[in-house]
Amino acid sequence: MERRKFTSRLHTNEYLNYVCHCPDSAEKLPLVVCVHGAGGRGDDISLIETSLSVNEAIKRVGDKAVIVAPQCHAKYWFDLFEVLTEFIDEMRNLPFIDKDRVYITGASMGGYTTWQMCLSHPDWFAAAVPVCGGGMYWAAAGLKNLSIWATHGALDTTVLPEETIHMVKQVNQNGGNAKITIFADAKHDAWTPTYTNPEIWEWMFEQKRNSTEAVSDTTEELKKVIKEG
């Protein structure tokens, strides 16, 4: 894992410190973008180096993917959203990246950012795993062609699980087929059962951009929500 710095070409004096795991390969590699939550903010890059999402990504797919994890030095990712957008666009256009296999995931503040980045650029990604986040569910029809597996803790009082449920429900009611997992015993920490689950990483790496194949059926939790909604 290397420490690097991205300097914006569009926004004067703006930057993102990030860590990068880039294995040697003769072929183009998938890209995994890990977007941290509020606890990773600042300029101490060690917070990102030790984050669960980054280390589980390396553990699960690190020998066959480029993994990048930028750090938010502002109060919120939305304060740096244009810079983050520029960063992801540069990463996905690197000559050794398979642009049909770009994945994004984030938890809490990073979960909100993951949803919004997908809403802003749904054509960039093959799959997204937003964790305990939420977003503009009234606009979620724009995600109907994107493979999504969203997760949340049923006991979360920091970000209510309805935030994720609303997003997934709207995606699916508009013709999508997003997955959702609600962890019955989890509070806000939905990232641990998410990122330590090998099935999620396996599912992610099965997805390719512009695929017309439907992703897996929704879980019973979401079926119940849609039926009662």
Contacts in CASP RR format, 6 or more apart in sequence:
PFRMAT RR
TARGET T0000
AUTHOR 0000-0000-0000
METHOD contacts of the structure
MODEL  1
MERRKFTSRLHTNEYLNYVCHCPDSAEKLPLVVCVHGAGGRGDDISLIET
SLSVNEAIKRVGDKAVIVAPQCHAKYWFDLFEVLTEFIDEMRNLPFIDKD
RVYITGASMGGYTTWQMCLSHPDWFAAAVPVCGGGMYWAAAGLKNLSIWA
THGALDTTVLPEETIHMVKQVNQNGGNAKITIFADAKHDAWTPTYTNPEI
WEWMFEQKRNSTEAVSDTTEELKKVIKEG
1 19 0 8 1.000
1 20 0 8 1.000
1 21 0 8 1.000
1 49 0 8 1.000
1 54 0 8 1.000
1 58 0 8 1.000
2 19 0 8 1.000
2 20 0 8 1.000
2 21 0 8 1.000
2 22 0 8 1.000
3 17 0 8 1.000
3 18 0 8 1.000
3 19 0 8 1.000
3 45 0 8 1.000
3 49 0 8 1.000
4 17 0 8 1.000
4 18 0 8 1.000
4 19 0 8 1.000
4 20 0 8 1.000
5 15 0 8 1.000
5 16 0 8 1.000
5 17 0 8 1.000
5 18 0 8 1.000
6 15 0 8 1.000
6 16 0 8 1.000
6 17 0 8 1.000
6 18 0 8 1.000
6 70 0 8 1.000
6 87 0 8 1.000
6 90 0 8 1.000
7 14 0 8 1.000
7 15 0 8 1.000
8 14 0 8 1.000
8 15 0 8 1.000
8 16 0 8 1.000
8 83 0 8 1.000
8 86 0 8 1.000
8 87 0 8 1.000
9 86 0 8 1.000
10 82 0 8 1.000
10 83 0 8 1.000
10 86 0 8 1.000
11 82 0 8 1.000
11 83 0 8 1.000
11 86 0 8 1.000
14 80 0 8 1.000
14 83 0 8 1.000
15 73 0 8 1.000
15 83 0 8 1.000
16 70 0 8 1.000
16 71 0 8 1.000
16 72 0 8 1.000
16 73 0 8 1.000
16 80 0 8 1.000
16 83 0 8 1.000
16 84 0 8 1.000
16 87 0 8 1.000
17 43 0 8 1.000
17 45 0 8 1.000
17 48 0 8 1.000
17 70 0 8 1.000
17 71 0 8 1.000
17 73 0 8 1.000
18 45 0 8 1.000
18 48 0 8 1.000
18 68 0 8 1.000
18 69 0 8 1.000
18 70 0 8 1.000
18 71 0 8 1.000
18 87 0 8 1.000
19 45 0 8 1.000
19 48 0 8 1.000
19 49 0 8 1.000
19 54 0 8 1.000
19 68 0 8 1.000
19 69 0 8 1.000
20 66 0 8 1.000
20 67 0 8 1.000
20 68 0 8 1.000
20 69 0 8 1.000
21 54 0 8 1.000
21 57 0 8 1.000
21 58 0 8 1.000
21 62 0 8 1.000
21 65 0 8 1.000
21 66 0 8 1.000
21 67 0 8 1.000
21 68 0 8 1.000
22 66 0 8 1.000
22 67 0 8 1.000
23 29 0 8 1.000
23 62 0 8 1.000
23 63 0 8 1.000
23 64 0 8 1.000
23 65 0 8 1.000
23 66 0 8 1.000
25 64 0 8 1.000
25 96 0 8 1.000
28 96 0 8 1.000
28 97 0 8 1.000
28 98 0 8 1.000
29 64 0 8 1.000
29 65 0 8 1.000
29 66 0 8 1.000
29 96 0 8 1.000
29 97 0 8 1.000
29 98 0 8 1.000
30 61 0 8 1.000
30 64 0 8 1.000
30 65 0 8 1.000
30 66 0 8 1.000
30 97 0 8 1.000
30 98 0 8 1.000
30 101 0 8 1.000
30 102 0 8 1.000
30 103 0 8 1.000
30 126 0 8 1.000
30 205 0 8 1.000
31 65 0 8 1.000
31 66 0 8 1.000
31 67 0 8 1.000
31 68 0 8 1.000
31 91 0 8 1.000
31 92 0 8 1.000
31 94 0 8 1.000
31 97 0 8 1.000
31 98 0 8 1.000
31 101 0 8 1.000
31 102 0 8 1.000
31 103 0 8 1.000
32 57 0 8 1.000
32 61 0 8 1.000
32 65 0 8 1.000
32 66 0 8 1.000
32 67 0 8 1.000
32 68 0 8 1.000
32 103 0 8 1.000
32 104 0 8 1.000
32 105 0 8 1.000
32 204 0 8 1.000
33 68 0 8 1.000
33 69 0 8 1.000
33 70 0 8 1.000
33 88 0 8 1.000
33 91 0 8 1.000
33 102 0 8 1.000
33 103 0 8 1.000
33 104 0 8 1.000
33 105 0 8 1.000
34 51 0 8 1.000
34 53 0 8 1.000
34 54 0 8 1.000
34 57 0 8 1.000
34 67 0 8 1.000
34 68 0 8 1.000
34 69 0 8 1.000
34 105 0 8 1.000
34 106 0 8 1.000
35 69 0 8 1.000
35 70 0 8 1.000
35 77 0 8 1.000
35 84 0 8 1.000
35 104 0 8 1.000
35 105 0 8 1.000
35 106 0 8 1.000
35 110 0 8 1.000
35 111 0 8 1.000
35 113 0 8 1.000
35 114 0 8 1.000
35 117 0 8 1.000
36 47 0 8 1.000
36 48 0 8 1.000
36 51 0 8 1.000
36 53 0 8 1.000
36 69 0 8 1.000
36 71 0 8 1.000
36 72 0 8 1.000
36 106 0 8 1.000
36 107 0 8 1.000
36 109 0 8 1.000
36 110 0 8 1.000
37 72 0 8 1.000
37 77 0 8 1.000
37 106 0 8 1.000
37 107 0 8 1.000
37 108 0 8 1.000
37 109 0 8 1.000
37 110 0 8 1.000
37 111 0 8 1.000
38 108 0 8 1.000
38 109 0 8 1.000
39 47 0 8 1.000
40 47 0 8 1.000
40 48 0 8 1.000
40 51 0 8 1.000
40 71 0 8 1.000
40 72 0 8 1.000
41 71 0 8 1.000
41 72 0 8 1.000
41 73 0 8 1.000
41 74 0 8 1.000
41 75 0 8 1.000
42 71 0 8 1.000
42 72 0 8 1.000
42 73 0 8 1.000
43 71 0 8 1.000
43 73 0 8 1.000
45 71 0 8 1.000
47 71 0 8 1.000
48 54 0 8 1.000
48 69 0 8 1.000
48 70 0 8 1.000
48 71 0 8 1.000
51 69 0 8 1.000
52 191 0 8 1.000
52 192 0 8 1.000
52 195 0 8 1.000
52 196 0 8 1.000
53 69 0 8 1.000
53 105 0 8 1.000
53 106 0 8 1.000
53 107 0 8 1.000
53 191 0 8 1.000
53 195 0 8 1.000
54 67 0 8 1.000
54 69 0 8 1.000
56 195 0 8 1.000
56 196 0 8 1.000
56 201 0 8 1.000
57 65 0 8 1.000
57 67 0 8 1.000
57 195 0 8 1.000
57 201 0 8 1.000
58 67 0 8 1.000
60 198 0 8 1.000
60 201 0 8 1.000
61 67 0 8 1.000
61 201 0 8 1.000
61 204 0 8 1.000
61 205 0 8 1.000
64 205 0 8 1.000
65 205 0 8 1.000
66 91 0 8 1.000
66 94 0 8 1.000
66 96 0 8 1.000
66 97 0 8 1.000
68 91 0 8 1.000
70 84 0 8 1.000
70 87 0 8 1.000
72 79 0 8 1.000
72 80 0 8 1.000
72 84 0 8 1.000
72 109 0 8 1.000
73 80 0 8 1.000
74 80 0 8 1.000
76 109 0 8 1.000
77 84 0 8 1.000
77 109 0 8 1.000
77 110 0 8 1.000
77 112 0 8 1.000
77 113 0 8 1.000
78 112 0 8 1.000
78 113 0 8 1.000
78 116 0 8 1.000
81 113 0 8 1.000
81 116 0 8 1.000
81 117 0 8 1.000
84 113 0 8 1.000
84 117 0 8 1.000
85 117 0 8 1.000
85 120 0 8 1.000
85 121 0 8 1.000
88 104 0 8 1.000
88 117 0 8 1.000
88 121 0 8 1.000
88 124 0 8 1.000
89 124 0 8 1.000
91 97 0 8 1.000
92 99 0 8 1.000
92 102 0 8 1.000
92 124 0 8 1.000
93 99 0 8 1.000
99 209 0 8 1.000
100 126 0 8 1.000
100 208 0 8 1.000
100 209 0 8 1.000
100 210 0 8 1.000
101 126 0 8 1.000
101 205 0 8 1.000
101 207 0 8 1.000
101 208 0 8 1.000
101 209 0 8 1.000
102 124 0 8 1.000
102 125 0 8 1.000
102 126 0 8 1.000
102 209 0 8 1.000
103 125 0 8 1.000
103 126 0 8 1.000
103 127 0 8 1.000
103 128 0 8 1.000
103 129 0 8 1.000
103 204 0 8 1.000
103 205 0 8 1.000
103 207 0 8 1.000
104 114 0 8 1.000
104 117 0 8 1.000
104 118 0 8 1.000
104 125 0 8 1.000
104 127 0 8 1.000
104 128 0 8 1.000
104 129 0 8 1.000
105 111 0 8 1.000
105 114 0 8 1.000
105 128 0 8 1.000
105 129 0 8 1.000
105 130 0 8 1.000
105 131 0 8 1.000
105 195 0 8 1.000
105 204 0 8 1.000
106 113 0 8 1.000
106 114 0 8 1.000
106 129 0 8 1.000
106 130 0 8 1.000
106 131 0 8 1.000
106 191 0 8 1.000
107 131 0 8 1.000
107 132 0 8 1.000
107 133 0 8 1.000
107 190 0 8 1.000
107 191 0 8 1.000
107 194 0 8 1.000
108 131 0 8 1.000
108 132 0 8 1.000
108 133 0 8 1.000
108 158 0 8 1.000
108 159 0 8 1.000
108 188 0 8 1.000
108 191 0 8 1.000
110 130 0 8 1.000
110 131 0 8 1.000
110 133 0 8 1.000
111 130 0 8 1.000
111 131 0 8 1.000
111 132 0 8 1.000
111 133 0 8 1.000
111 134 0 8 1.000
112 130 0 8 1.000
112 133 0 8 1.000
112 134 0 8 1.000
112 135 0 8 1.000
114 128 0 8 1.000
114 129 0 8 1.000
114 130 0 8 1.000
114 131 0 8 1.000
114 133 0 8 1.000
115 128 0 8 1.000
115 130 0 8 1.000
115 133 0 8 1.000
115 134 0 8 1.000
115 135 0 8 1.000
115 136 0 8 1.000
115 167 0 8 1.000
116 135 0 8 1.000
116 136 0 8 1.000
117 124 0 8 1.000
117 125 0 8 1.000
118 125 0 8 1.000
118 128 0 8 1.000
118 130 0 8 1.000
118 143 0 8 1.000
118 146 0 8 1.000
118 148 0 8 1.000
119 135 0 8 1.000
119 136 0 8 1.000
119 139 0 8 1.000
119 140 0 8 1.000
119 142 0 8 1.000
119 143 0 8 1.000
122 142 0 8 1.000
122 143 0 8 1.000
122 145 0 8 1.000
122 146 0 8 1.000
123 209 0 8 1.000
124 209 0 8 1.000
125 146 0 8 1.000
125 209 0 8 1.000
126 147 0 8 1.000
126 207 0 8 1.000
126 208 0 8 1.000
126 209 0 8 1.000
126 211 0 8 1.000
127 146 0 8 1.000
127 147 0 8 1.000
127 148 0 8 1.000
127 149 0 8 1.000
127 203 0 8 1.000
127 204 0 8 1.000
127 207 0 8 1.000
128 146 0 8 1.000
128 147 0 8 1.000
128 148 0 8 1.000
128 149 0 8 1.000
129 148 0 8 1.000
129 149 0 8 1.000
129 150 0 8 1.000
129 151 0 8 1.000
129 194 0 8 1.000
129 200 0 8 1.000
129 204 0 8 1.000
130 148 0 8 1.000
130 150 0 8 1.000
130 151 0 8 1.000
130 164 0 8 1.000
130 167 0 8 1.000
131 150 0 8 1.000
131 151 0 8 1.000
131 152 0 8 1.000
131 190 0 8 1.000
131 191 0 8 1.000
131 194 0 8 1.000
131 195 0 8 1.000
132 151 0 8 1.000
132 152 0 8 1.000
132 153 0 8 1.000
132 156 0 8 1.000
132 158 0 8 1.000
132 159 0 8 1.000
132 164 0 8 1.000
132 188 0 8 1.000
132 190 0 8 1.000
132 191 0 8 1.000
133 150 0 8 1.000
133 152 0 8 1.000
133 159 0 8 1.000
133 163 0 8 1.000
133 164 0 8 1.000
134 159 0 8 1.000
134 163 0 8 1.000
134 164 0 8 1.000
134 166 0 8 1.000
134 167 0 8 1.000
135 163 0 8 1.000
135 166 0 8 1.000
135 167 0 8 1.000
137 166 0 8 1.000
137 167 0 8 1.000
137 169 0 8 1.000
137 170 0 8 1.000
138 170 0 8 1.000
140 167 0 8 1.000
140 170 0 8 1.000
140 171 0 8 1.000
140 174 0 8 1.000
141 170 0 8 1.000
141 171 0 8 1.000
141 174 0 8 1.000
141 175 0 8 1.000
142 171 0 8 1.000
142 174 0 8 1.000
143 171 0 8 1.000
143 176 0 8 1.000
143 178 0 8 1.000
144 171 0 8 1.000
144 174 0 8 1.000
144 175 0 8 1.000
144 176 0 8 1.000
145 176 0 8 1.000
145 210 0 8 1.000
146 178 0 8 1.000
147 178 0 8 1.000
147 207 0 8 1.000
147 211 0 8 1.000
147 215 0 8 1.000
148 168 0 8 1.000
148 171 0 8 1.000
148 178 0 8 1.000
148 179 0 8 1.000
148 215 0 8 1.000
149 178 0 8 1.000
149 179 0 8 1.000
149 180 0 8 1.000
149 181 0 8 1.000
149 200 0 8 1.000
149 203 0 8 1.000
149 204 0 8 1.000
149 215 0 8 1.000
150 164 0 8 1.000
150 167 0 8 1.000
150 168 0 8 1.000
150 178 0 8 1.000
150 179 0 8 1.000
150 180 0 8 1.000
150 181 0 8 1.000
151 164 0 8 1.000
151 180 0 8 1.000
151 181 0 8 1.000
151 182 0 8 1.000
151 183 0 8 1.000
151 190 0 8 1.000
151 193 0 8 1.000
151 194 0 8 1.000
151 200 0 8 1.000
152 159 0 8 1.000
152 161 0 8 1.000
152 163 0 8 1.000
152 164 0 8 1.000
152 165 0 8 1.000
152 180 0 8 1.000
152 181 0 8 1.000
152 182 0 8 1.000
152 183 0 8 1.000
152 186 0 8 1.000
152 190 0 8 1.000
153 161 0 8 1.000
153 182 0 8 1.000
153 183 0 8 1.000
153 184 0 8 1.000
153 186 0 8 1.000
153 187 0 8 1.000
153 188 0 8 1.000
153 190 0 8 1.000
154 161 0 8 1.000
154 182 0 8 1.000
154 183 0 8 1.000
154 184 0 8 1.000
154 185 0 8 1.000
154 186 0 8 1.000
155 185 0 8 1.000
155 186 0 8 1.000
155 187 0 8 1.000
156 186 0 8 1.000
156 187 0 8 1.000
156 188 0 8 1.000
156 190 0 8 1.000
157 187 0 8 1.000
157 188 0 8 1.000
158 187 0 8 1.000
158 188 0 8 1.000
159 188 0 8 1.000
161 182 0 8 1.000
164 180 0 8 1.000
164 182 0 8 1.000
165 180 0 8 1.000
165 182 0 8 1.000
165 221 0 8 1.000
165 222 0 8 1.000
165 225 0 8 1.000
167 178 0 8 1.000
168 178 0 8 1.000
168 179 0 8 1.000
168 180 0 8 1.000
168 218 0 8 1.000
168 222 0 8 1.000
169 222 0 8 1.000
169 225 0 8 1.000
169 226 0 8 1.000
169 229 0 8 1.000
171 178 0 8 1.000
172 178 0 8 1.000
172 218 0 8 1.000
172 222 0 8 1.000
172 226 0 8 1.000
173 226 0 8 1.000
177 214 0 8 1.000
177 215 0 8 1.000
177 216 0 8 1.000
177 217 0 8 1.000
177 218 0 8 1.000
178 215 0 8 1.000
178 218 0 8 1.000
179 203 0 8 1.000
179 215 0 8 1.000
179 216 0 8 1.000
179 217 0 8 1.000
179 218 0 8 1.000
179 219 0 8 1.000
180 218 0 8 1.000
180 219 0 8 1.000
180 221 0 8 1.000
180 222 0 8 1.000
181 194 0 8 1.000
181 219 0 8 1.000
181 221 0 8 1.000
182 219 0 8 1.000
182 221 0 8 1.000
183 190 0 8 1.000
183 193 0 8 1.000
186 192 0 8 1.000
186 193 0 8 1.000
194 200 0 8 1.000
203 215 0 8 1.000
203 216 0 8 1.000
207 215 0 8 1.000
218 226 0 8 1.000
END
